[in-house]
Amino acid sequence: MSKPLIAVSGKNGQLGYELEQIAVNYREAFDFIFTGRQVLDLNVPESIPAFFDLHQPQYFINCAAYTAVDKAETEKEMAFQINAASVGVIAEQCKKYGCKLITISTDYVFNGNGTKPYPTDAPCEPVNYYGYSKWIGEKLALEKNEETIIIRTSWVYSVHGNNFVKTMLRLMKDRTELNVVGDQVGSPTYAADLAGAILQMISSIQNGHAHYGIYHYSNTGIISWADFAMAINEMAQFSCQVNPIPATSYPTPAKRPAYSVMDTSDLIKDYGLVLNDWKSSLQVCLQKLK
């Protein structure tokens, strides 16, 4: 009997990369196909039906996204095509072939005015266009395929690609002090942890324990960007001084939510996942980057 096929889009992004690294541990149970933009370009929606026609996967993990938050304010058409319209097309194709969809969303669907972790059913009110495009993508995915899981995540970093952790390491090596925003709080997510969680969820579904809908995933703990920078500085044994500054001192084209902590309890309840705390995961990532 042939093994179920898991197709992954966005293999060159942080999450796609980490999924490909740990897929080796699941090869007895599943076959995998990892695609980059050359094969599956979400900015060219016509490429999507042909891909499904050819491969007919049982699971589709959509890691492809337009993630340039500030550029999205001006490149609205492209952000919408990749994060919303094409996600709708993927969901339609999943429905057509009886394929289960897992697509990744963001804490940026919320307005950031909260004071306690956002539950999965909290009202969405994005404060920037990137968040808006991801929110519409969520709605289209759920509308077009009931066997869809949306995973909202936050502050993603990895050994691969561009991210806050790698930027801090680069800057701290050369500088004696850094100003980092101290009044935006959230929970970091190590992409390798999220990748492991996704494959555990697929294994559960394969074993008959399927739950669909919206879930939140991050490492545990609530910190500011400045706290995060201080921890990186300390763990990497740099002697850079980190100065917390207000977000107003560091204006960006796209507004950022001030509070983006999400309630992960549904995921723990439905899928029995164990979430690592942010510090231990940061330590693992920094070890790998050495």
C-alpha positions as CSV (number, residue, x, y, z in Angstrom):
1,M,0.0,0.0,0.0
2,S,1.3,3.4,-0.9
3,K,2.1,5.9,1.9
4,P,0.1,9.1,2.3
5,L,1.7,12.0,0.5
6,I,2.4,15.3,2.3
7,A,3.0,18.2,0.0
8,V,4.7,21.3,1.4
9,S,4.8,24.7,-0.2
10,G,7.4,27.4,0.6
11,K,10.3,25.0,1.2
12,N,12.8,27.9,1.2
13,G,11.2,29.7,4.0
14,Q,11.9,29.2,7.7
15,L,9.1,26.7,8.4
16,G,9.4,24.9,5.1
17,Y,13.1,24.4,5.7
18,E,12.6,23.0,9.2
19,L,9.9,20.7,8.0
20,E,12.3,19.3,5.4
21,Q,14.9,18.7,8.1
22,I,12.6,16.7,10.3
23,A,10.7,14.9,7.6
24,V,13.4,12.2,7.7
25,N,11.9,11.0,11.0
26,Y,8.5,10.4,9.4
27,R,9.5,8.7,6.2
28,E,8.3,5.3,7.3
29,A,4.8,6.6,7.6
30,F,4.6,9.3,4.8
31,D,6.0,10.4,1.5
32,F,6.9,14.0,1.1
33,I,7.2,16.5,-1.7
34,F,8.8,19.9,-0.9
35,T,8.2,22.7,-3.4
36,G,9.7,26.2,-3.9
37,R,8.5,29.0,-6.1
38,Q,9.9,27.3,-9.2
39,V,7.3,24.5,-8.9
40,L,4.4,26.2,-7.0
41,D,4.3,30.0,-7.2
42,L,1.4,31.4,-5.2
43,N,1.8,34.6,-7.2
44,V,0.8,32.5,-10.3
45,P,-2.4,30.8,-9.2
46,E,-2.7,28.9,-12.5
47,S,0.2,26.7,-11.3
48,I,-1.8,25.4,-8.4
49,P,-4.4,23.1,-10.0
50,A,-1.8,21.5,-12.3
51,F,0.3,20.7,-9.2
52,F,-2.7,19.0,-7.5
53,D,-3.6,17.2,-10.7
54,L,-0.1,15.7,-10.9
55,H,0.6,14.8,-7.3
56,Q,-2.9,14.4,-5.6
57,P,-1.5,14.7,-2.0
58,Q,-3.4,13.6,1.1
59,Y,-2.0,16.5,3.1
60,F,-1.0,19.9,2.1
61,I,1.1,22.1,4.4
62,N,1.1,25.7,3.1
63,C,4.2,27.5,4.3
64,A,4.4,29.8,1.3
65,A,3.6,33.4,2.2
66,Y,4.3,37.0,1.4
67,T,5.9,38.0,4.7
68,A,7.4,41.5,4.0
69,V,5.2,43.2,6.5
70,D,6.2,46.8,5.6
71,K,6.4,46.3,1.9
72,A,2.9,44.8,2.0
73,E,1.6,48.3,2.6
74,T,2.5,49.2,-1.0
75,E,2.6,45.8,-2.7
76,K,-1.0,45.1,-1.7
77,E,-1.9,43.2,-4.9
78,M,1.0,40.7,-4.5
79,A,0.4,40.3,-0.8
80,F,-3.3,39.6,-1.4
81,Q,-2.6,37.2,-4.2
82,I,-0.1,35.1,-2.2
83,N,-1.6,35.3,1.3
84,A,-5.3,35.2,0.4
85,A,-6.5,34.4,-3.2
86,S,-4.1,31.6,-3.8
87,V,-4.8,30.1,-0.4
88,G,-8.4,29.9,-1.5
89,V,-7.4,28.1,-4.7
90,I,-5.3,25.6,-2.7
91,A,-8.3,25.0,-0.4
92,E,-10.5,24.4,-3.4
93,Q,-8.0,21.9,-4.8
94,C,-7.7,20.2,-1.4
95,K,-11.5,19.8,-1.4
96,K,-11.5,18.4,-4.9
97,Y,-8.9,15.7,-4.1
98,G,-10.0,14.9,-0.5
99,C,-6.8,16.5,0.8
100,K,-6.4,17.9,4.3
101,L,-5.0,21.5,4.4
102,I,-2.8,23.0,7.1
103,T,-2.0,26.6,6.4
104,I,0.0,29.0,8.5
105,S,-1.3,32.4,9.7
106,T,-0.2,35.1,12.1
107,D,-0.8,36.9,15.4
108,Y,-1.1,40.0,13.1
109,V,-4.7,39.2,12.5
110,F,-5.4,40.8,15.9
111,N,-5.4,44.6,16.7
112,G,-2.9,44.2,19.6
113,N,-5.0,46.1,22.1
114,G,-5.5,43.0,24.2
115,T,-4.2,42.4,27.7
116,K,-4.6,38.7,28.0
117,P,-3.8,35.9,25.5
118,Y,-6.1,35.9,22.5
119,P,-8.3,32.9,22.2
120,T,-8.8,31.3,18.8
121,D,-12.3,32.8,18.4
122,A,-11.3,36.4,19.4
123,P,-12.4,38.9,16.8
124,C,-9.9,39.7,14.1
125,E,-9.0,43.3,13.4
126,P,-5.7,43.6,11.6
127,V,-3.8,46.8,12.0
128,N,-1.7,46.4,8.8
129,Y,-2.2,45.0,5.3
130,Y,-0.1,42.0,5.8
131,G,-2.4,40.9,8.7
132,Y,-5.4,41.7,6.6
133,S,-4.2,39.5,3.7
134,K,-3.5,36.6,6.1
135,W,-7.0,37.0,7.7
136,I,-8.7,36.8,4.3
137,G,-6.6,33.8,3.5
138,E,-7.9,32.1,6.7
139,K,-11.5,32.8,5.8
140,L,-11.1,31.5,2.2
141,A,-9.4,28.3,3.4
142,L,-12.1,27.5,6.0
143,E,-14.9,28.3,3.6
144,K,-13.6,26.2,0.7
145,N,-12.4,23.1,2.5
146,E,-13.9,22.0,5.9
147,E,-10.8,19.7,6.4
148,T,-8.6,22.8,7.1
149,I,-6.4,23.6,10.0
150,I,-5.2,27.2,10.4
151,I,-2.2,27.6,12.6
152,R,-1.6,31.2,13.8
153,T,1.9,31.7,15.0
154,S,4.1,34.6,16.1
155,W,7.6,35.9,16.2
156,V,9.0,33.0,14.1
157,Y,12.8,32.4,14.0
158,S,15.0,29.6,12.8
159,V,18.6,28.7,11.8
160,H,17.5,29.4,8.3
161,G,16.4,32.6,6.5
162,N,16.1,36.1,7.9
163,N,14.7,36.6,11.3
164,F,15.1,38.6,14.6
165,V,17.5,36.2,16.2
166,K,20.0,36.2,13.3
167,T,19.7,39.9,12.9
168,M,20.5,40.5,16.6
169,L,23.5,38.1,16.5
170,R,24.9,40.0,13.5
171,L,24.5,43.4,15.1
172,M,25.6,42.4,18.6
173,K,28.9,41.1,17.2
174,D,29.9,44.6,16.1
175,R,28.1,47.0,18.4
176,T,28.4,48.0,22.0
177,E,24.8,49.0,22.3
178,L,21.4,48.5,20.5
179,N,18.0,50.1,20.8
180,V,15.2,47.5,20.7
181,V,11.4,48.1,21.0
182,G,10.4,47.3,24.6
183,D,6.6,48.0,24.5
184,Q,5.5,45.3,22.1
185,V,5.0,41.9,23.7
186,G,4.4,38.5,22.4
187,S,5.7,34.9,22.4
188,P,8.5,33.7,20.1
189,T,8.2,30.6,18.0
190,Y,11.2,28.4,17.0
191,A,10.2,27.2,13.6
192,A,11.7,23.7,14.3
193,D,9.3,23.3,17.2
194,L,6.3,24.3,15.0
195,A,7.4,21.9,12.2
196,G,7.5,19.1,14.7
197,A,4.1,20.0,16.0
198,I,2.6,20.0,12.5
199,L,3.9,16.5,11.7
200,Q,2.6,15.2,15.1
201,M,-0.8,16.7,14.2
202,I,-0.8,15.0,10.8
203,S,0.2,11.7,12.5
204,S,-2.8,12.1,14.9
205,I,-5.2,12.8,12.0
206,Q,-3.8,9.8,10.2
207,N,-4.6,7.7,13.3
208,G,-8.2,8.9,13.3
209,H,-7.9,11.8,15.8
210,A,-8.8,14.7,13.5
211,H,-9.7,18.2,14.7
212,Y,-10.1,21.0,12.2
213,G,-10.4,24.8,12.5
214,I,-8.2,27.5,14.0
215,Y,-5.3,26.9,16.4
216,H,-2.6,29.0,18.0
217,Y,1.0,27.9,18.3
218,S,4.0,29.5,19.9
219,N,6.6,28.7,22.5
220,T,5.5,29.5,26.1
221,G,6.3,32.7,27.9
222,I,5.5,36.4,27.3
223,I,8.3,38.8,26.5
224,S,9.0,42.1,24.7
225,W,11.4,42.4,21.7
226,A,13.9,44.0,24.1
227,D,13.6,41.0,26.5
228,F,14.2,38.7,23.6
229,A,17.3,40.7,22.5
230,M,18.7,40.7,26.0
231,A,18.3,36.9,26.2
232,I,20.1,36.5,22.8
233,N,22.9,38.8,24.0
234,E,23.3,36.8,27.2
235,M,23.1,33.3,25.7
236,A,25.5,34.2,22.9
237,Q,27.9,35.8,25.5
238,F,28.1,39.2,23.8
239,S,28.6,42.3,25.8
240,C,26.3,44.5,23.9
241,Q,24.0,46.8,25.9
242,V,20.3,46.5,24.9
243,N,18.2,49.7,25.5
244,P,14.4,49.2,25.5
245,I,12.8,52.0,23.4
246,P,9.1,52.8,22.7
247,A,7.7,51.6,19.4
248,T,7.0,55.3,18.6
249,S,10.8,55.9,18.5
250,Y,11.1,53.3,15.7
251,P,8.4,54.2,13.2
252,T,7.7,51.6,10.4
253,P,5.5,51.8,7.3
254,A,3.2,49.1,8.8
255,K,1.8,49.4,12.3
256,R,2.7,46.5,14.6
257,P,0.3,45.1,17.3
258,A,1.5,46.1,20.8
259,Y,0.2,42.8,22.4
260,S,0.1,39.6,20.4
261,V,0.2,36.8,22.9
262,M,-2.1,33.9,21.8
263,D,-3.9,31.3,23.9
264,T,-2.6,27.9,22.8
265,S,-4.8,25.7,25.1
266,D,-7.0,24.4,22.2
267,L,-4.0,22.9,20.5
268,I,-2.8,21.3,23.7
269,K,-6.3,19.9,24.4
270,D,-7.1,18.6,21.0
271,Y,-3.7,17.3,19.9
272,G,-1.9,16.7,23.2
273,L,1.1,18.7,22.1
274,V,3.7,19.8,24.6
275,L,5.0,23.3,24.0
276,N,8.6,24.2,24.8
277,D,9.3,27.4,26.7
278,W,10.9,30.2,24.6
279,K,14.2,30.2,26.5
280,S,15.0,26.5,26.0
281,S,14.1,26.7,22.3
282,L,16.2,29.8,21.8
283,Q,19.1,27.9,23.4
284,V,18.7,25.0,21.0
285,C,18.6,27.4,18.0
286,L,21.7,29.3,19.2
287,Q,23.6,26.0,19.6
288,K,22.8,25.1,16.0
289,L,23.9,28.5,14.7
290,K,27.3,28.1,16.4
